[in-house]
């Protein structure tokens, strides 16, 4: 998959400590980071060009800074896939300061999110039209998620859904007006490799910008957990990024909402909400 996050990390401070910090952080990057990095060091500072998928690569630099509290680490990052850039300062194993901003980005992915007053995700859907009459997407709540595909047939639409992000369709609804037929697929149907790649990319891009998972390591989730405590939000298995919730979502019916969908996308969200979320097994 293509790399999404790009970050420039600059480490300054007492020059005698820089070689030891470099050795430690390189060890952590090689062990824990799935992306790539280049070293652009000079005599008086360390500089890293880091690229990868998922979240900003704070953890290795934060962890190494615990052992070198005198050094200051400045991180500047950008994720063009979701139209976001940010900056953070790290010292003594702590994120001292962090800020994010939006950048212009074009995308054919439409997003619709509903959350409760405590931030709990009721339904989040990222989808796009793949071809005429066919939509694909990724849907999740605070405790479940899955890929989906919607295809038009004569007089009906067919919704297929996976169990989590498994590479196979697990259930299917055929909706013709008010006549709904549900079927649990046995055996399950493999998802075509090309389609699976598209679904994986769509889900990964959406999650990297909007979602954090409580199962991730404490270093990776420390900032979001702190913000959730600060804003009195509830931590679930899957959670909205706090700054996205506060800056981009609007109060609605005692909760929060965000939507970039058009008319066709709204019909897709309605189908997912009524059947996948509503778990209609007729």
C-alpha positions as CSV (number, residue, x, y, z in Angstrom):
1,X,0.0,0.0,0.0
2,X,1.1,3.6,-0.6
3,X,2.5,5.5,2.3
4,X,0.3,8.2,3.7
5,X,1.8,10.0,6.7
6,X,5.0,12.0,6.2
7,X,6.8,13.5,9.2
8,X,10.0,15.5,9.7
9,X,11.4,15.0,13.2
10,X,14.2,17.3,14.5
11,X,16.1,16.6,17.7
12,X,18.2,19.3,19.3
13,X,20.0,19.9,22.7
14,X,23.2,18.9,24.3
15,X,25.4,17.6,21.4
16,X,27.1,14.9,23.4
17,X,23.7,13.2,23.9
18,X,22.7,13.1,20.3
19,X,24.6,9.9,19.2
20,X,23.1,7.9,22.1
21,X,19.6,9.2,21.4
22,X,20.1,8.3,17.7
23,X,21.1,4.8,18.6
24,X,18.1,4.3,20.9
25,X,15.5,5.7,18.6
26,X,16.8,3.8,15.6
27,X,16.5,0.6,17.6
28,X,12.9,1.5,18.5
29,X,12.0,2.4,14.9
30,X,13.4,-0.8,13.6
31,X,11.5,-2.8,16.2
32,X,8.2,-1.1,16.4
33,X,7.6,1.0,13.3
34,X,6.2,-0.5,10.1
35,X,7.0,2.5,7.9
36,X,10.3,3.8,6.5
37,X,12.7,6.5,7.7
38,X,15.7,8.4,6.4
39,X,18.4,10.1,8.5
40,X,19.4,13.6,7.5
41,X,21.6,14.5,10.5
42,X,24.0,17.4,10.9
43,X,26.7,18.0,13.4
44,X,24.4,19.8,15.9
45,X,21.1,18.1,15.4
46,X,19.3,14.9,14.4
47,X,16.8,15.0,11.6
48,X,14.5,12.2,10.4
49,X,12.2,11.9,7.4
50,X,9.6,9.4,8.4
51,X,6.9,7.9,6.2
52,X,4.2,5.3,6.8
53,X,0.6,4.4,7.2
54,X,-1.7,4.8,10.3
55,X,-1.0,7.4,13.0
56,X,1.8,9.9,13.4
57,X,5.0,8.0,14.4
58,X,5.3,9.6,17.9
59,X,5.9,6.4,20.1
60,X,9.5,5.6,19.3
61,X,10.6,9.3,19.7
62,X,8.5,9.7,22.9
63,X,9.9,6.5,24.4
64,X,13.5,7.3,23.6
65,X,13.1,10.8,25.0
66,X,12.3,9.4,28.4
67,X,16.0,8.4,28.7
68,X,17.2,11.8,27.4
69,X,15.0,14.4,29.0
70,X,17.5,17.2,28.1
71,X,16.8,16.8,24.4
72,X,13.9,18.6,22.6
73,X,12.1,16.9,19.7
74,X,10.0,18.8,17.2
75,X,7.7,16.9,14.9
76,X,6.0,18.3,11.8
77,X,3.7,16.0,9.9
78,X,1.2,15.8,7.0
79,X,-1.4,13.4,5.9
80,X,-2.5,14.5,2.4
81,X,-5.0,11.6,2.1
82,X,-7.2,13.1,4.7
83,X,-6.2,16.7,4.3
84,X,-4.5,17.2,7.7
85,X,-1.2,18.5,8.9
86,X,0.2,19.0,12.4
87,X,3.0,19.9,14.8
88,X,4.1,18.6,18.2
89,X,6.9,19.1,20.7
90,X,8.3,16.2,22.8
91,X,10.5,16.4,25.8
92,X,11.2,14.0,28.7
93,X,8.8,11.3,27.4
94,X,5.8,13.6,27.1
95,X,4.0,15.4,24.3
96,X,4.4,19.0,25.5
97,X,2.3,20.6,22.8
98,X,0.3,19.5,19.7
99,X,-1.7,21.3,17.1
100,X,-3.4,20.2,13.9
101,X,-4.9,22.1,10.9
102,X,-6.8,21.2,7.8
103,X,-5.4,21.3,4.3
104,X,-7.3,21.2,1.0
105,X,-7.8,17.7,-0.3
106,X,-9.9,16.2,-3.0
107,X,-11.5,12.8,-2.4
108,X,-14.3,10.7,-3.8
109,X,-14.9,9.1,-0.4
110,X,-18.0,10.3,1.3
111,X,-18.2,10.2,5.1
112,X,-21.2,10.2,7.5
113,X,-20.7,9.9,11.3
114,X,-23.2,9.9,14.2
115,X,-22.0,9.9,17.8
116,X,-23.6,10.1,21.3
117,X,-23.2,12.9,23.7
118,X,-20.3,11.1,25.4
119,X,-18.5,10.6,22.0
120,X,-19.5,7.0,21.6
121,X,-19.8,6.1,17.9
122,X,-23.3,5.2,16.9
123,X,-22.5,4.7,13.2
124,X,-19.6,5.8,11.0
125,X,-19.6,5.1,7.3
126,X,-17.0,5.9,4.7
127,X,-18.1,4.9,1.2
128,X,-17.6,5.7,-2.5
129,X,-19.2,4.8,-5.8
130,X,-17.1,2.2,-7.5
131,X,-19.1,1.9,-10.7
132,X,-22.6,2.7,-11.8
133,X,-25.0,1.0,-9.3
134,X,-22.2,-0.2,-7.1
135,X,-20.9,1.3,-3.8
136,X,-18.3,0.0,-1.5
137,X,-17.4,1.1,2.0
138,X,-16.4,0.6,5.6
139,X,-18.8,0.9,8.5
140,X,-18.1,0.8,12.3
141,X,-19.7,1.5,15.6
142,X,-18.0,1.7,19.0
143,X,-17.8,-2.1,19.1
144,X,-18.1,-3.6,15.6
145,X,-16.9,-2.9,12.1
146,X,-16.9,-4.4,8.6
147,X,-16.6,-3.9,4.9
148,X,-19.7,-3.6,2.7
149,X,-20.8,-3.6,-0.9
150,X,-24.1,-2.4,-2.4
151,X,-25.1,-3.5,-5.9
152,X,-28.2,-2.7,-7.9
153,X,-30.3,-5.5,-9.5
154,X,-33.5,-5.2,-11.4
155,X,-36.0,-4.0,-8.9
156,X,-33.7,-4.5,-5.9
157,X,-30.4,-3.7,-4.2
158,X,-28.1,-6.2,-2.6
159,X,-26.1,-5.4,0.5
160,X,-23.2,-7.7,1.4
161,X,-21.1,-7.3,4.6
162,X,-18.0,-8.9,6.0
163,X,-17.4,-9.9,9.6
164,X,-14.8,-7.4,10.7
165,X,-12.1,-6.9,8.1
166,X,-12.0,-10.5,7.1
167,X,-11.4,-11.2,3.4
168,X,-14.9,-12.7,2.8
169,X,-18.5,-11.8,2.7
170,X,-20.4,-13.1,5.7
171,X,-24.0,-12.0,5.3
172,X,-26.3,-10.5,2.6
173,X,-29.5,-8.6,2.4
174,X,-31.7,-8.3,-0.8
175,X,-34.0,-5.3,-0.5
176,X,-36.9,-4.9,-2.9
177,X,-39.2,-2.1,-1.8
178,X,-40.4,-3.3,1.7
179,X,-39.5,-6.9,1.0
180,X,-36.2,-7.8,2.7
181,X,-34.5,-11.2,2.5
182,X,-31.6,-11.8,4.8
183,X,-29.1,-14.7,4.4
184,X,-26.0,-15.6,6.5
185,X,-23.5,-17.0,3.9
186,X,-22.4,-20.5,4.5
187,X,-19.8,-21.1,3.2
188,X,-18.6,-17.5,3.2
189,X,-17.7,-15.9,-0.1
190,X,-14.1,-14.7,-0.7
191,X,-13.8,-11.1,-1.6
192,X,-12.1,-10.5,-5.0
193,X,-8.5,-9.5,-4.4
194,X,-8.7,-6.2,-6.3
195,X,-11.9,-5.2,-4.4
196,X,-10.3,-6.3,-1.1
197,X,-7.4,-4.0,-1.8
198,X,-9.7,-1.1,-2.5
199,X,-11.7,-1.8,0.7
200,X,-8.5,-2.0,2.8
201,X,-7.2,1.3,1.5
202,X,-10.5,3.0,2.0
203,X,-10.8,1.7,5.6
204,X,-7.2,2.5,6.5
205,X,-7.4,6.1,5.2
206,X,-10.6,6.7,7.0
207,X,-9.4,5.3,10.3
208,X,-6.1,7.1,10.1
209,X,-7.9,10.4,10.0
210,X,-10.9,9.8,12.2
211,X,-10.6,6.8,14.5
212,X,-8.4,5.5,17.3
213,X,-8.6,2.0,18.8
214,X,-8.3,1.4,22.5
215,X,-6.5,-1.9,21.8
216,X,-3.5,0.0,20.4
217,X,-0.5,0.4,22.7
218,X,-0.4,3.0,25.5
219,X,2.2,5.2,23.8
220,X,0.1,5.4,20.7
221,X,-3.1,6.2,22.5
222,X,-1.8,8.4,25.3
223,X,-2.7,11.7,23.7
224,X,-6.3,10.6,22.8
225,X,-6.9,9.1,26.3
226,X,-5.8,12.3,27.9
227,X,-8.1,14.3,25.7
228,X,-11.0,12.0,26.3
229,X,-10.5,12.4,30.1
230,X,-10.2,16.2,29.6
231,X,-13.4,16.4,27.6
232,X,-15.3,13.8,29.7
233,X,-15.7,11.4,26.7
234,X,-16.2,7.6,27.0
235,X,-13.4,5.3,25.8
236,X,-14.8,2.3,23.7
237,X,-13.2,-0.3,21.5
238,X,-13.3,2.2,18.6
239,X,-13.3,6.0,19.2
240,X,-13.4,9.2,17.3
241,X,-10.3,11.3,17.4
242,X,-11.1,14.0,19.9
243,X,-10.0,17.0,17.9
244,X,-12.0,15.8,14.9
245,X,-15.1,15.5,17.1
246,X,-14.6,18.9,18.6
247,X,-13.6,20.8,15.5
248,X,-15.6,19.2,12.7
249,X,-18.7,17.6,14.1
250,X,-21.9,19.5,15.0
251,X,-24.2,19.1,18.0
252,X,-27.3,17.1,16.9
253,X,-30.1,15.5,19.0
254,X,-28.0,15.3,22.2
255,X,-25.0,14.0,20.3
256,X,-22.7,14.9,17.4
257,X,-22.9,14.5,13.6
258,X,-20.7,15.1,10.5
259,X,-21.7,14.3,6.9
260,X,-20.1,15.0,3.5
261,X,-22.5,12.7,1.6
262,X,-24.7,13.6,-1.4
263,X,-28.1,12.1,-2.2
264,X,-26.8,8.8,-3.4
265,X,-24.4,8.5,-0.5
266,X,-27.2,9.2,1.9
267,X,-29.2,6.3,0.5
268,X,-26.1,4.1,1.1
269,X,-25.9,5.2,4.7
270,X,-29.6,4.6,5.2
271,X,-29.3,1.0,3.9
272,X,-26.3,0.3,6.1
273,X,-28.0,1.9,9.2
274,X,-31.3,0.0,8.6
275,X,-29.9,-3.4,7.9
276,X,-26.2,-3.8,9.0
277,X,-26.6,-1.6,12.1
278,X,-30.2,-2.6,12.7
279,X,-29.2,-6.2,12.3
280,X,-32.4,-7.1,10.4
281,X,-32.4,-10.9,9.9
282,X,-35.7,-11.5,8.1
